[in-house]
């Protein structure tokens, strides 16, 4: 079975296990939330991003706050002081260069402070419904264990490789399916291989 056949088969199995739809949200909200999620647990990200976005809905409003105010709103996310400063800088750029709008282009997004390949891809997928694959630790781990990509690849190169072998709407579901599966079954330590419905396609299990 080649890589294309394997990922299509795996996604079909996981779609039957996890029934969900990709939800689109306001691009600025997706951008801010994804930045706050960096090196931060999901429950803390949810709490802090909701608290910030309840008060701040636009780059203009965010820029009007002092860094200390932003720090209080986003605490205790990881590196909250650096993120507060970065969010102000990012907001200034959005206002001055993009008329207050979030760009819908990967390379333009990656020029913004605190935005790497994964954050940019999240904004494109969840903010603009673009067919792309954000690669976090779960997506990277499962892709490597399945043998879809080489083990030494960076997240950005994993995205590029996955997008070579997967086209169309299926690209939009990889991130959330793999995250859910990674949290529940394909854990980084002591994965639940006995309960895994895709283990016969997994190089990690075979070895």
N, C-alpha and C positions, 0 to 999 in steps of 0.2 A: 504494500500500500504506500503510495507516494504521499508527500506532505499535504498536498491539496485535498486528496481523498480523506486523509486522516482528520484534518481539522474540520471538514464538512461533517464527517461522521460523529466526531466528538461534540460539535455544536448541536447537532440534531438530538443527541442523547441528553445533553445538558438543558436544552430548551424544553424537553419533556419533563425534566426534573424541576426546573425553576421557571415558572410562568410569570413573565413580566414584560412591560413595554418601556422603551427608553423615553424618559420624560424630558421635554425641552424646557429650559428656563431662561430668564433674562441674562444675556451674556455677561453684563457687569457683575451680577450676582454669582454666576458660575466662576468667573475669574477670581473674585475676592475669596469665595469659599474654598476654591482649590488651592490658592496661595496659603490660606490659613491651615489647610489640611497637611501641608508639608511637615514631616517629622512630628506629627500630632495624632493622637488617637481619635477615632471617629466620633466618639461621644463628646469629646472636648471640642472638636471642630464644629459639631452641630450646635452646641450650646453657645460658643463664642461667635460663630458666624451669624446666627439668628439674632443675637444681642446687638451686634454691630449693624446688620442690615435692617433692623427695625428702625434704627436712627438714621442710617445712611443709605440712600437709594441711588445716588448719582456720584460721579467723580467730583463734581463741583462741591457737593456737600461734604464729601470725604476730605477734600483739600482744605475746606474751611475749618476743620478741626485741628487742634494742636496734637502733636505726636503723643503727648502724655494722655490726652483724652482717648485717642485710639488705643493706646496701650491698655488702659483700664477696660475698654470695651472688649478687647480680644483676649485678654489674659484668661486662662493660663496656656494658650497655645505655645508650641515650641518656638523659641527665638522671637517672642512677641515684640521686643523692643526694635529689633531689626526689621520685622515685618511692618510695624507701625510706620517707620521712616520710609520703607520701600513702597508702601501703599500710597503715602502722600506724594512721593516722587512719581509713581505710576499714574496717579490721578492727574497730576500737572501735565504729564506727557499726553495723556488721552485728551485733555482739554485743548492743549496748544497745537497738537499735531493731527488729531482725529476728530475735532469738533465734539469732544465728549463721548464719542462712540468707541466701542471695543472693536478693533479690526478683526475681520473674518478670514485672515490669511496667516498661515503657519509662520512664515518667516517674519512678518511684521509683529506678530504676537511675541515671538521669541526675542525681539529687541527690547521688550518692556522689562523693567526691573522685577526680579523674583519669578520670572516666567521662563521655564525650561520646556523641553519637548513634551513632557507628560502634561503639564499645566496647559500649554497651548492646545494640545490635542483634546483635552477635556472641554475647553472652551468651544472648540470647533464642533465637537460631538454633541454636547449637552446644551450649548448656547445657540448653535447655528444649524444643528442637524446634519452636519457634514459626515461623510462616510470615512471615518478614521478610527484608529485603535490606540487609545491612551494606554501606555504600558507602565503599570505600577509594579510593586514587588510580587503580587499574586500572579499577574499576567506573565511577568518574566519567569517566575519559578515554574509555572505550569507549562509554559511554552518550551522551556528547556527540558523538563522532565519527560514531556511527550516526544521530544526529539524534533520539534518543529523548527528550532533554531539551534545554532551552536552555543555551547555553554559559556563562552567568554564574551558574548556580545553585550554591548551597552543597551539600555532601554530604548534609546533612539533607533539603534540599528535593528533591535528586535521588532519595533514598529514597522520599519521599512521592509523587513523580511516577511512579516505577517501580511502586510498589505500587498506584497507581490503574489502571495498564494491565495488570498481571499479577496473577493470582489463584492460589490453591491451591498445590499442591506445587511448581510451577515457581519460585515465589518463593525456595524453599529452595536452589536450585541456581545462581542467578544469580551470587552472590558468588564461589564457587569456580571456576565456568566462566570468568568474565571475568578472574579473577586469573591462571589458567593461560594463557589466551589472550593476556593482556596481557604476561606475562613472555616468552612464546614468539614471538608474532607482532606484536601491536598495541602495540609498544614506544613509550615517550614520545618517543624520538629515533630516527630512521631505522626506522620500522615496516616490516615485511616484507610490503608490500602485494601483491607478486607472488605470494607464497605463501598469501595470505589466501583462505579459502573463503567468506567472507561479504562480500567487497569490493563486490559488486553491490548490497548493501543499505546501503553506507556513504557518507554525505554527504562525509566527509573525503576519501575516495578520489576521488569524483566531482569535487571541487574542485581 
